[in-house]
Amino acid sequence: MTTEELIGEIVLADENETRKFARRLSPFLGEGDVLALDGDLGAGKTAFSRALINAFPATEGAEQTEEVPSPTFTLVQIYDRAEKQVWHFDLYRLEDPEEAYELGIEEAFSEGISLIEWPDRLGFLMPRGHLKVKLSYGEGETARVLKLVGGPKWRERLSPLFS
C-alpha cells in the first residue's frame, strides 16, 4: 500500500503565479501520469489545467497558446501537444464511476497525461500512484494555496520544485 504525503505547498498570489507554477511543473510530467485536481468551485482547477496544457510545446503548425475551455459539458477534452497528449477531464456531472469508461479514461491513463477535476467522482477507478493537486482559497481575493500530495515516487521526482 502506497502512503500519500505532502510533497510541497506554495502560496500563489494570483492566476499569473498559478501559470508560472504550472510551467515549472510541466517538465516533470510524462505519459501515464494522473493529476487529481481537488478544490472548491472557483478555486482555480481549470486555470491550473489551462496553464499546464499550454506549458507543453505545441505540435508543429499549431498555435502555442491553445484555448482551453472548462470541459464541464463535454466531460473530456484531449490536447495533442508536440511530445505529449493531455486529457483534461471534468467529472463534476459523472453519476457513476463506470461512466468514465465511455470517456476513454483507460486510454488516457495509459497513453497520456490525465488532468482530472472532481476526482472523487472516479471512486475505485482512480489509479494508485496519482498526484493530488489541492487548490484552496488563500488570504486575499486572488490568492490560492496549492498543495501537492503523493507517494514517495512523486516526492523524489518533484523535489527540485521545492528546493
Secondary structure, 3 states (H helix, E strand, C coil): CCCCEEEEEEEECCHHHHHHHHHHHHHHCCCCCEEEEECCCCCCHHHHHHHHHHHCCECCCCCCCCCCCCCCCCCEEEEEECCCEEEEEECCCCCCHHHHHHHCHHHHHHHCEEEEECHHHHHHHCCCCCEEEEEEECCCCCCEEEEEEECHHHHHHHHHHHC
